Amino acid sequence: MSDLLLDTCAVLWLAEGIELAAEARKAVADGNLNVSPISVWEIANLVRKNRIVLAMPVVTWFRQTLRMMEAAMSELSVEILAGSCELPGSPPSDPADRIIIATAREASMVLMTRDKDILAYSRAGYVRTMVC
């Protein structure tokens, strides 16, 4: 199995024990998990907007969650940031999604997500994805 990059929704679902698709469960069990630093920014914004509630500060929760999942923090390089603005085709407009896509492309990872815009972009052949 290739290295997996977890979209922010996948991080939240794994942390909360929400059931994943069978293929995704197997991939999580067998693969090397990675998370983009932009996911902590997205999660902090969800907390700020009261869309999710965490029992502890965001940074503490995020670090504990990565340890629990045995996930690595992926790099957020200048190549990834610039690449997020230079994606081919018609990528999603959300900047965080673009950074996550660019991260997966740069590191040749499979992006685990349920985001419909990212999955549509994948069907066009620009990034490898797996539905969680």
Secondary structure, 3 states (H helix, E strand, C coil): CCCEEECHHHHHHHHHCCCCCHHHHHHHHHCCEEECCHHHHHHHHHHHCCCCCCCCCHHHHHHHHHHHHCCEECCCCHHHHHHCCCCCCCCCCCHHHHHHHHHHHHCCCEEEECCHHHHHHHHCCCCCEEEC
